Structures are given as structure tokens and as C-alpha cells.
Amino acid sequence: MNAKNAALLKESLEKQNVTLVAVSKTKPNEMIQDLYKEGFRIFGENRVQELVDKYESLPKDIKWHMIGNLQKNKVKYIAPFVTLIHSVSSLSLLQTINKEAFKNDRKIDILLQLKIAEEDSKSGLSKADVRDIIHDLNSGAYSSINIVGFMGMATFTDDMDQVRGEFQQLMSTAKTIISQSSLRIENPIYSMGMSGDYNVAIEEGSNMVRIGSLLFGSR
Ligand SMILES: *Cc1c(COP(=O)(O)O)cnc(C)c1O
């Protein structure tokens, strides 16, 4: 898709109150600049080194989202600047982010990644993990992070009924979590949907989609 069409997609999503995260992983800075010129400011990456390199060489008003599996020992490299971490899939990772945010004298916004796919390869928090996190939250832990919503990845399949069911599962689990805890989130972010399933995700309540190959071409 060329940059002009990408901008049209972004606009039409914005009209539906859906934020488009342009997933630029593996793509060169020039392609990011093309979208930047069309008004894109939110880009998502899934590797720490690549994220840091791009942050250093591209305009500073870009909001960088970390969307991929994050190793605890690498959190320190992105903690100074990352805008949102979507992929918080364990209690220990959450604790590390909290610690690194504190060291940087800032608060980091994060999403709780819930496990909704059948595939074992897709990570995410179980209901029991989420209960532990809420317990800690209620006792005042994690003062350097803001939990601003939820993220999930559906199974990679053509079966859109299955995908839809998994998105519904994310929404209902998230709503249960919010209602049963002291977690006060004004307008929760629901980060679900990628190139192949973002329409279904939006129908099921997504307000943030992470789109890569549709914008930038296949990887
Ligand atoms: C790569 C990636 C995307 C984007 O996938 P596309 O199918 O290229 O749109 C979205 N979310 C995560 C977590 C990813 O790693």
C-alpha cells in the first residue's frame, strides 16, 4: 500500500476511534519516513535492538510501541523512551518494567497481554497470573507503571469464527478483570487485530490495531 492509501486507512480507523499502530519491524527507516510525512506518529517494533536503533535515528516525536516478546534483561534499553509496551505476558516482566521505569524517573504505560490463542507459541497471562497482578496492585505495588489496557493475539488461522471467539474471550476476560479489581482505567485500550483480522477485531471491540504487512508489504 502506498503512503497516501496508508494515510486514508489511518483516517478511516480514527473515525471509528481506532488507533493504528504501524508495525515497522524489519522495514527500513525510509519506509517509516514515508509514513511519517503522511502524519503517522505511532510505530510498533518487536525487537529491542531494532527499536533502539530506529528511535535514535528517526524523529523524536515518534511514539514507539513495543509489541513483541520482551526479555527482562533488555527492558533497560527501552525504558527511557518507550511509549507503550503491549506485550506484558508475565508477572516477572511487569516487575522488571516497574523497576526500570522507576530508575528512569518515569511511569511506563503497559498493556496486559492475555493468552487467548490455542497455539502454545503465543504467550500471554493466564487468569491466575492476572489475579496475582491485581492482588499486588491492590497492595500498592507497581507504582511506576500504568496499566492502560489489554492486548491479545488470535490464533493464526483462516477460521474467522475461531478468531472472533478468541477476541470475544479477550474482551470478556478484560471486563471481568476491571470489574473485580481496583484497577481504574478511564478508557481501556484493547489492542487486538493485525493485517489479516483487524476488521473482525474492531467488530469485537478493539480500539487499537497493530498493522504491518498490509501497510509495508510482506516481510
Ligand atoms: C508482526 C506483528 C504484528 C503485525 O502483523 P501483520 O500481520 O504484518 O499486520 C502485530 N502484532 C504483533 C505482536 C506482531 O509481532
The ligand as an SDF file (V2000), in Angstrom:
LIG
                    3D

 15 15  0  0  0  0  0  0  0  0999 V2000
    4.2520   -8.5100   13.4010 C   0  0  0  0  0  0  0  0  0  0  0  0
    3.1990   -8.2370   14.4010 C   0  0  0  0  0  0  0  0  0  0  0  0
    2.0010   -7.5790   14.0170 C   0  0  0  0  0  0  0  0  0  0  0  0
    1.6870   -7.1650   12.6110 C   0  0  0  0  0  0  0  0  0  0  0  0
    1.4060   -8.2620   11.8220 O   0  0  0  0  0  0  0  0  0  0  0  0
    0.8850   -8.1210   10.3200 P   0  0  0  0  0  0  0  0  0  0  0  0
    0.2110   -9.4020   10.0450 O   0  0  0  0  0  0  0  0  0  0  0  0
    2.0990   -7.9040    9.4840 O   0  0  0  0  0  0  0  0  0  0  0  0
   -0.0410   -6.9640   10.2730 O   0  0  0  0  0  0  0  0  0  0  0  0
    1.0810   -7.3290   15.0190 C   0  0  0  0  0  0  0  0  0  0  0  0
    1.2970   -7.6910   16.3020 N   0  0  0  0  0  0  0  0  0  0  0  0
    2.4250   -8.3010   16.6850 C   0  0  0  0  0  0  0  0  0  0  0  0
    2.5900   -8.6680   18.1120 C   0  0  0  0  0  0  0  0  0  0  0  0
    3.4000   -8.6090   15.7490 C   0  0  0  0  0  0  0  0  0  0  0  0
    4.5270   -9.2250   16.1490 O   0  0  0  0  0  0  0  0  0  0  0  0
  1  2  1  0
  2  3  1  0
  2 14  2  0
  3  4  1  0
  3 10  2  0
  4  5  1  0
  5  6  1  0
  6  7  2  0
  6  8  1  0
  6  9  1  0
 10 11  1  0
 11 12  2  0
 12 13  1  0
 12 14  1  0
 14 15  1  0
M  END
$$$$
